[in-house]
Protein backbone atom coordinates (compact mmCIF):
# COMPACT_ATOMS: atom_id res chain seq x y z
CA UNK A 1 0.00 0.00 0.00
CA UNK A 2 1.32 3.45 -0.87
CA UNK A 3 1.86 6.13 1.74
CA UNK A 4 1.68 9.90 1.26
CA UNK A 5 5.49 9.94 1.16
CA UNK A 6 5.73 7.23 -1.49
CA UNK A 7 3.05 8.95 -3.52
CA UNK A 8 5.12 12.14 -3.39
CA UNK A 9 8.22 10.22 -4.40
CA UNK A 10 6.33 8.66 -7.29
CA UNK A 11 5.04 12.02 -8.43
CA UNK A 12 8.56 13.40 -8.18
CA UNK A 13 9.80 10.61 -10.41
CA UNK A 14 6.99 11.36 -12.79
CA UNK A 15 8.00 15.00 -12.98
CA UNK A 16 11.54 13.97 -13.89
CA UNK A 17 10.29 11.96 -16.86
CA UNK A 18 7.69 14.50 -17.92
CA UNK A 19 9.32 17.93 -17.84
CA UNK A 20 7.37 20.80 -16.31
CA UNK A 21 5.46 22.11 -19.28
CA UNK A 22 5.23 25.57 -17.71
CA UNK A 23 8.99 25.80 -17.23
CA UNK A 24 11.22 27.79 -19.55
CA UNK A 25 12.37 25.74 -22.55
CA UNK A 26 15.88 24.26 -22.38
CA UNK A 27 18.73 26.45 -23.56
CA UNK A 28 19.34 25.62 -27.21
CA UNK A 29 22.87 25.92 -28.60
CA UNK A 30 23.23 28.28 -31.54
CA UNK A 31 22.60 26.42 -34.77
CA UNK A 32 20.92 23.38 -33.20
CA UNK A 33 17.67 23.83 -35.13
CA UNK A 34 19.61 24.30 -38.37
CA UNK A 35 21.43 21.03 -37.63
CA UNK A 36 18.10 19.23 -37.18
CA UNK A 37 16.74 20.74 -40.41
CA UNK A 38 19.89 19.64 -42.21
CA UNK A 39 19.30 16.13 -40.86
CA UNK A 40 15.78 16.17 -42.28
CA UNK A 41 17.19 17.32 -45.62
CA UNK A 42 19.74 14.49 -45.48
CA UNK A 43 16.94 11.97 -44.93
CA UNK A 44 15.11 13.31 -47.99
CA UNK A 45 18.28 13.34 -50.13
CA UNK A 46 19.28 9.83 -49.07
CA UNK A 47 15.81 8.54 -49.91
CA UNK A 48 15.86 10.16 -53.35
CA UNK A 49 19.43 9.19 -54.31
CA UNK A 50 20.78 6.30 -56.35
CA UNK A 51 24.54 7.00 -56.01
CA UNK A 52 27.46 5.00 -57.40
CA UNK A 53 29.54 2.83 -55.09
CA UNK A 54 32.34 5.34 -54.61
CA UNK A 55 29.87 8.00 -53.44
CA UNK A 56 28.21 5.49 -51.10
CA UNK A 57 31.60 4.78 -49.53
CA UNK A 58 32.43 8.50 -49.24
CA UNK A 59 29.09 9.40 -47.65
CA UNK A 60 29.21 6.42 -45.29
CA UNK A 61 32.63 7.51 -44.04
CA UNK A 62 31.41 11.09 -43.55
CA UNK A 63 28.30 9.94 -41.67
CA UNK A 64 30.39 7.62 -39.48
CA UNK A 65 32.55 10.58 -38.55
CA UNK A 66 29.52 12.72 -37.70
CA UNK A 67 27.94 9.91 -35.65
CA UNK A 68 31.15 9.43 -33.67
CA UNK A 69 31.47 13.18 -33.05
CA UNK A 70 27.94 13.49 -31.70
CA UNK A 71 28.40 10.32 -29.68
CA UNK A 72 30.93 12.21 -27.54
CA UNK A 73 28.05 14.30 -26.20
CA UNK A 74 25.41 11.65 -25.54
CA UNK A 75 23.37 12.43 -22.42
CA UNK A 76 20.59 10.86 -20.38
CA UNK A 77 17.10 10.92 -21.94
CA UNK A 78 15.98 13.60 -19.47
CA UNK A 79 18.75 15.95 -20.61
CA UNK A 80 18.56 15.50 -24.36
CA UNK A 81 17.28 18.35 -26.51
CA UNK A 82 15.62 16.35 -29.31
CA UNK A 83 11.91 15.96 -28.60
CA UNK A 84 11.96 18.30 -25.60
CA UNK A 85 11.90 21.61 -27.46
CA UNK A 86 8.14 22.06 -27.49
CA UNK A 87 8.41 25.67 -28.67
CA UNK A 88 10.01 24.56 -31.97
CA UNK A 89 8.44 22.85 -35.02
CA UNK A 90 8.96 19.12 -34.70
CA UNK A 91 10.10 19.61 -31.09
CA UNK A 92 13.71 19.64 -32.26
CA UNK A 93 13.81 16.05 -33.52
CA UNK A 94 13.88 14.49 -36.99
CA UNK A 95 11.55 11.52 -36.52
CA UNK A 96 8.28 13.33 -37.16
CA UNK A 97 7.91 15.91 -39.95
CA UNK A 98 8.10 19.45 -38.51
CA UNK A 99 4.56 19.98 -37.26
CA UNK A 100 3.86 23.69 -36.81
CA UNK A 101 0.99 24.50 -34.42
CA UNK A 102 -0.37 27.92 -35.32
CA UNK A 103 -3.43 28.17 -33.10
CA UNK A 104 -4.84 26.33 -30.13
CA UNK A 105 -5.93 26.12 -26.53
CA UNK A 106 -6.55 23.30 -24.04
CA UNK A 107 -9.38 21.85 -26.15
CA UNK A 108 -8.20 22.09 -29.75
CA UNK A 109 -5.26 22.95 -31.97
CA UNK A 110 -4.56 23.76 -35.61
CA UNK A 111 -1.41 23.88 -37.66
CA UNK A 112 0.34 22.60 -40.74
CA UNK A 113 2.89 20.00 -41.76
CA UNK A 114 4.81 19.11 -44.93
CA UNK A 115 6.01 15.58 -45.66
CA UNK A 116 9.24 15.28 -47.63
CA UNK A 117 10.69 12.52 -49.79
CA UNK A 118 11.83 10.62 -46.68
CA UNK A 119 8.18 9.85 -45.88
CA UNK A 120 7.24 8.83 -49.43
CA UNK A 121 5.26 5.63 -49.88
CA UNK A 122 4.87 5.55 -53.68
CA UNK A 123 3.50 7.63 -56.55
CA UNK A 124 3.87 10.92 -54.70
CA UNK A 125 1.87 9.76 -51.69
CA UNK A 126 2.94 9.82 -48.06
CA UNK A 127 3.70 6.39 -46.59
CA UNK A 128 0.65 5.19 -44.67
CA UNK A 129 2.74 4.55 -41.57
CA UNK A 130 3.92 8.16 -41.41
CA UNK A 131 0.45 9.63 -40.88
CA UNK A 132 -0.04 8.05 -37.42
CA UNK A 133 3.27 9.66 -36.40
CA UNK A 134 1.85 13.11 -37.03
CA UNK A 135 -1.50 12.33 -35.44
CA UNK A 136 0.17 10.92 -32.34
CA UNK A 137 2.41 13.99 -32.07
CA UNK A 138 -0.48 16.43 -32.58
CA UNK A 139 -3.03 14.69 -30.37
CA UNK A 140 -0.48 13.66 -27.76
CA UNK A 141 0.56 17.27 -27.26
CA UNK A 142 -3.07 18.32 -26.98
CA UNK A 143 -3.90 15.50 -24.56
CA UNK A 144 -1.21 16.80 -22.21
CA UNK A 145 -1.98 20.51 -22.32
CA UNK A 146 -2.66 22.70 -19.32
CA UNK A 147 -2.38 21.24 -15.83
CA UNK A 148 -3.51 17.76 -16.87
CA UNK A 149 -1.65 14.76 -15.49
CA UNK A 150 0.58 13.34 -18.25
CA UNK A 151 -1.05 10.66 -20.40
CA UNK A 152 0.10 8.02 -22.86
CA UNK A 153 -1.49 6.71 -26.05
CA UNK A 154 -3.79 3.75 -25.44
CA UNK A 155 -4.97 3.46 -29.04
CA UNK A 156 -4.77 5.47 -32.23
CA UNK A 157 -6.94 4.59 -35.22
CA UNK A 158 -6.36 6.25 -38.59
CA UNK A 159 -8.85 6.17 -41.47
CA UNK A 160 -7.29 6.96 -44.86
CA UNK A 161 -9.74 8.98 -46.92
CA UNK A 162 -7.61 10.16 -49.85
CA UNK A 163 -4.02 10.25 -51.08
CA UNK A 164 -1.83 12.41 -48.84
CA UNK A 165 0.72 14.20 -51.06
CA UNK A 166 4.35 14.85 -50.19
CA UNK A 167 5.99 18.27 -50.72
CA UNK A 168 2.78 20.15 -50.00
CA UNK A 169 1.72 22.07 -46.93
CA UNK A 170 -1.13 20.20 -45.27
CA UNK A 171 -3.58 21.49 -42.69
CA UNK A 172 -3.88 19.56 -39.46
CA UNK A 173 -6.46 19.87 -36.72
CA UNK A 174 -6.97 18.12 -33.40
CA UNK A 175 -9.65 18.43 -30.72
CA UNK A 176 -10.95 16.82 -27.56
CA UNK A 177 -14.02 14.68 -28.06
CA UNK A 178 -14.56 13.99 -24.36
CA UNK A 179 -12.87 13.15 -21.06
CA UNK A 180 -13.99 10.35 -18.76
CA UNK A 181 -11.91 10.09 -15.62
CA UNK A 182 -8.38 9.16 -16.68
CA UNK A 183 -9.50 8.58 -20.27
CA UNK A 184 -9.09 11.34 -22.85
CA UNK A 185 -10.70 10.82 -26.25
CA UNK A 186 -9.42 12.98 -29.11
CA UNK A 187 -9.96 13.30 -32.84
CA UNK A 188 -7.91 14.78 -35.64
CA UNK A 189 -7.83 15.45 -39.39
CA UNK A 190 -5.28 16.13 -42.13
CA UNK A 191 -6.41 18.08 -45.20
CA UNK A 192 -4.77 19.00 -48.51
CA UNK A 193 -6.77 22.11 -49.32
CA UNK A 194 -10.40 21.05 -49.22
CA UNK A 195 -9.59 17.34 -49.55
CA UNK A 196 -9.74 15.21 -46.40
CA UNK A 197 -6.66 12.98 -46.54
CA UNK A 198 -7.00 11.17 -43.23
CA UNK A 199 -8.77 11.34 -39.91
CA UNK A 200 -7.98 9.78 -36.57
CA UNK A 201 -9.55 9.01 -33.25
CA UNK A 202 -7.42 8.26 -30.23
CA UNK A 203 -7.55 7.42 -26.56
CA UNK A 204 -4.96 8.72 -24.13
CA UNK A 205 -4.96 7.47 -20.54
CA UNK A 206 -3.60 9.57 -17.68
CA UNK A 207 -0.72 7.94 -15.84
CA UNK A 208 -1.04 6.79 -12.27
CA UNK A 209 1.59 8.02 -9.80
CA UNK A 210 4.87 6.28 -10.50
CA UNK A 211 3.98 5.04 -13.97
CA UNK A 212 6.73 5.71 -16.56
RODO-2510 file (C-alpha; in nm, 4 decimals, decimal comma):
residues 212
     n   res          X          Y          Z
     1     x     0,0000     0,0000     0,0000
     2     x     0,1323     0,3452    -0,0868
     3     x     0,1861     0,6126     0,1736
     4     x     0,1683     0,9896     0,1259
     5     x     0,5490     0,9942     0,1162
     6     x     0,5735     0,7233    -0,1489
     7     x     0,3053     0,8954    -0,3524
     8     x     0,5116     1,2140    -0,3385
     9     x     0,8218     1,0221    -0,4398
    10     x     0,6328     0,8663    -0,7286
    11     x     0,5038     1,2024    -0,8430
    12     x     0,8564     1,3399    -0,8177
    13     x     0,9801     1,0609    -1,0410
    14     x     0,6995     1,1358    -1,2794
    15     x     0,8005     1,5002    -1,2979
    16     x     1,1537     1,3966    -1,3893
    17     x     1,0295     1,1962    -1,6859
    18     x     0,7694     1,4500    -1,7920
    19     x     0,9324     1,7935    -1,7840
    20     x     0,7371     2,0802    -1,6313
    21     x     0,5458     2,2107    -1,9285
    22     x     0,5229     2,5573    -1,7711
    23     x     0,8992     2,5801    -1,7232
    24     x     1,1219     2,7792    -1,9554
    25     x     1,2373     2,5737    -2,2551
    26     x     1,5878     2,4259    -2,2383
    27     x     1,8729     2,6449    -2,3559
    28     x     1,9340     2,5622    -2,7214
    29     x     2,2873     2,5915    -2,8600
    30     x     2,3231     2,8282    -3,1536
    31     x     2,2604     2,6417    -3,4767
    32     x     2,0916     2,3382    -3,3200
    33     x     1,7666     2,3827    -3,5133
    34     x     1,9610     2,4300    -3,8371
    35     x     2,1427     2,1028    -3,7627
    36     x     1,8096     1,9227    -3,7184
    37     x     1,6738     2,0745    -4,0410
    38     x     1,9886     1,9636    -4,2212
    39     x     1,9302     1,6126    -4,0857
    40     x     1,5779     1,6171    -4,2282
    41     x     1,7195     1,7317    -4,5622
    42     x     1,9742     1,4490    -4,5478
    43     x     1,6942     1,1969    -4,4931
    44     x     1,5112     1,3309    -4,7987
    45     x     1,8275     1,3344    -5,0135
    46     x     1,9277     0,9831    -4,9068
    47     x     1,5813     0,8542    -4,9909
    48     x     1,5857     1,0162    -5,3349
    49     x     1,9427     0,9194    -5,4310
    50     x     2,0783     0,6298    -5,6351
    51     x     2,4540     0,7001    -5,6007
    52     x     2,7457     0,5003    -5,7396
    53     x     2,9545     0,2827    -5,5091
    54     x     3,2337     0,5345    -5,4614
    55     x     2,9875     0,8001    -5,3445
    56     x     2,8206     0,5488    -5,1104
    57     x     3,1601     0,4779    -4,9527
    58     x     3,2431     0,8502    -4,9238
    59     x     2,9094     0,9400    -4,7648
    60     x     2,9206     0,6419    -4,5287
    61     x     3,2630     0,7515    -4,4036
    62     x     3,1406     1,1095    -4,3546
    63     x     2,8301     0,9944    -4,1667
    64     x     3,0385     0,7624    -3,9480
    65     x     3,2555     1,0577    -3,8546
    66     x     2,9520     1,2719    -3,7698
    67     x     2,7938     0,9913    -3,5648
    68     x     3,1149     0,9431    -3,3671
    69     x     3,1469     1,3176    -3,3052
    70     x     2,7939     1,3488    -3,1702
    71     x     2,8400     1,0320    -2,9676
    72     x     3,0927     1,2206    -2,7539
    73     x     2,8047     1,4302    -2,6195
    74     x     2,5414     1,1654    -2,5537
    75     x     2,3367     1,2432    -2,2418
    76     x     2,0594     1,0856    -2,0378
    77     x     1,7102     1,0924    -2,1937
    78     x     1,5980     1,3601    -1,9471
    79     x     1,8753     1,5951    -2,0611
    80     x     1,8564     1,5503    -2,4364
    81     x     1,7284     1,8346    -2,6514
    82     x     1,5616     1,6351    -2,9306
    83     x     1,1915     1,5957    -2,8604
    84     x     1,1962     1,8303    -2,5599
    85     x     1,1904     2,1615    -2,7455
    86     x     0,8139     2,2056    -2,7493
    87     x     0,8409     2,5670    -2,8668
    88     x     1,0013     2,4563    -3,1969
    89     x     0,8439     2,2848    -3,5016
    90     x     0,8958     1,9120    -3,4696
    91     x     1,0104     1,9609    -3,1087
    92     x     1,3709     1,9638    -3,2258
    93     x     1,3813     1,6049    -3,3525
    94     x     1,3883     1,4494    -3,6986
    95     x     1,1554     1,1516    -3,6518
    96     x     0,8276     1,3329    -3,7163
    97     x     0,7909     1,5914    -3,9949
    98     x     0,8101     1,9447    -3,8510
    99     x     0,4562     1,9984    -3,7261
   100     x     0,3859     2,3688    -3,6812
   101     x     0,0993     2,4505    -3,4420
   102     x    -0,0373     2,7918    -3,5323
   103     x    -0,3425     2,8168    -3,3096
   104     x    -0,4840     2,6332    -3,0132
   105     x    -0,5930     2,6116    -2,6529
   106     x    -0,6546     2,3303    -2,4037
   107     x    -0,9379     2,1855    -2,6147
   108     x    -0,8200     2,2088    -2,9753
   109     x    -0,5257     2,2950    -3,1971
   110     x    -0,4559     2,3762    -3,5608
   111     x    -0,1414     2,3882    -3,7662
   112     x     0,0342     2,2601    -4,0741
   113     x     0,2889     1,9996    -4,1763
   114     x     0,4810     1,9109    -4,4929
   115     x     0,6010     1,5583    -4,5659
   116     x     0,9244     1,5281    -4,7635
   117     x     1,0692     1,2524    -4,9791
   118     x     1,1834     1,0620    -4,6680
   119     x     0,8183     0,9850    -4,5881
   120     x     0,7236     0,8827    -4,9427
   121     x     0,5264     0,5632    -4,9884
   122     x     0,4872     0,5547    -5,3681
   123     x     0,3505     0,7631    -5,6553
   124     x     0,3871     1,0920    -5,4697
   125     x     0,1866     0,9756    -5,1688
   126     x     0,2940     0,9822    -4,8056
   127     x     0,3695     0,6386    -4,6590
   128     x     0,0652     0,5188    -4,4668
   129     x     0,2737     0,4548    -4,1566
   130     x     0,3923     0,8161    -4,1414
   131     x     0,0453     0,9630    -4,0883
   132     x    -0,0041     0,8049    -3,7424
   133     x     0,3271     0,9658    -3,6401
   134     x     0,1849     1,3107    -3,7029
   135     x    -0,1498     1,2335    -3,5444
   136     x     0,0166     1,0917    -3,2341
   137     x     0,2406     1,3988    -3,2070
   138     x    -0,0479     1,6433    -3,2578
   139     x    -0,3034     1,4690    -3,0368
   140     x    -0,0482     1,3655    -2,7761
   141     x     0,0564     1,7267    -2,7262
   142     x    -0,3069     1,8323    -2,6976
   143     x    -0,3904     1,5499    -2,4557
   144     x    -0,1214     1,6796    -2,2210
   145     x    -0,1985     2,0513    -2,2320
   146     x    -0,2664     2,2698    -1,9320
   147     x    -0,2375     2,1238    -1,5835
   148     x    -0,3513     1,7757    -1,6869
   149     x    -0,1650     1,4762    -1,5490
   150     x     0,0582     1,3336    -1,8253
   151     x    -0,1048     1,0657    -2,0403
   152     x     0,0100     0,8017    -2,2861
   153     x    -0,1489     0,6712    -2,6046
   154     x    -0,3794     0,3755    -2,5436
   155     x    -0,4973     0,3462    -2,9037
   156     x    -0,4770     0,5474    -3,2233
   157     x    -0,6935     0,4590    -3,5223
   158     x    -0,6364     0,6248    -3,8589
   159     x    -0,8850     0,6170    -4,1475
   160     x    -0,7286     0,6957    -4,4856
   161     x    -0,9737     0,8983    -4,6918
   162     x    -0,7611     1,0158    -4,9849
   163     x    -0,4020     1,0252    -5,1082
   164     x    -0,1829     1,2410    -4,8840
   165     x     0,0723     1,4204    -5,1059
   166     x     0,4355     1,4855    -5,0192
   167     x     0,5993     1,8270    -5,0715
   168     x     0,2783     2,0151    -5,0002
   169     x     0,1719     2,2069    -4,6928
   170     x    -0,1132     2,0197    -4,5272
   171     x    -0,3575     2,1494    -4,2690
   172     x    -0,3876     1,9563    -3,9456
   173     x    -0,6460     1,9866    -3,6722
   174     x    -0,6969     1,8116    -3,3402
   175     x    -0,9645     1,8429    -3,0720
   176     x    -1,0952     1,6823    -2,7560
   177     x    -1,4021     1,4682    -2,8058
   178     x    -1,4562     1,3993    -2,4359
   179     x    -1,2873     1,3147    -2,1063
   180     x    -1,3994     1,0351    -1,8761
   181     x    -1,1908     1,0090    -1,5617
   182     x    -0,8383     0,9156    -1,6679
   183     x    -0,9497     0,8580    -2,0273
   184     x    -0,9090     1,1341    -2,2851
   185     x    -1,0702     1,0824    -2,6252
   186     x    -0,9424     1,2983    -2,9109
   187     x    -0,9963     1,3305    -3,2838
   188     x    -0,7910     1,4782    -3,5645
   189     x    -0,7828     1,5451    -3,9387
   190     x    -0,5284     1,6130    -4,2127
   191     x    -0,6407     1,8084    -4,5202
   192     x    -0,4773     1,9004    -4,8507
   193     x    -0,6766     2,2109    -4,9315
   194     x    -1,0396     2,1052    -4,9222
   195     x    -0,9588     1,7345    -4,9546
   196     x    -0,9743     1,5214    -4,6403
   197     x    -0,6661     1,2984    -4,6543
   198     x    -0,7005     1,1169    -4,3233
   199     x    -0,8769     1,1341    -3,9909
   200     x    -0,7982     0,9783    -3,6568
   201     x    -0,9553     0,9009    -3,3247
   202     x    -0,7422     0,8260    -3,0229
   203     x    -0,7553     0,7418    -2,6564
   204     x    -0,4959     0,8717    -2,4125
   205     x    -0,4955     0,7467    -2,0545
   206     x    -0,3603     0,9572    -1,7676
   207     x    -0,0722     0,7945    -1,5838
   208     x    -0,1043     0,6790    -1,2267
   209     x     0,1590     0,8018    -0,9796
   210     x     0,4866     0,6285    -1,0500
   211     x     0,3975     0,5039    -1,3973
   212     x     0,6727     0,5712    -1,6555
***
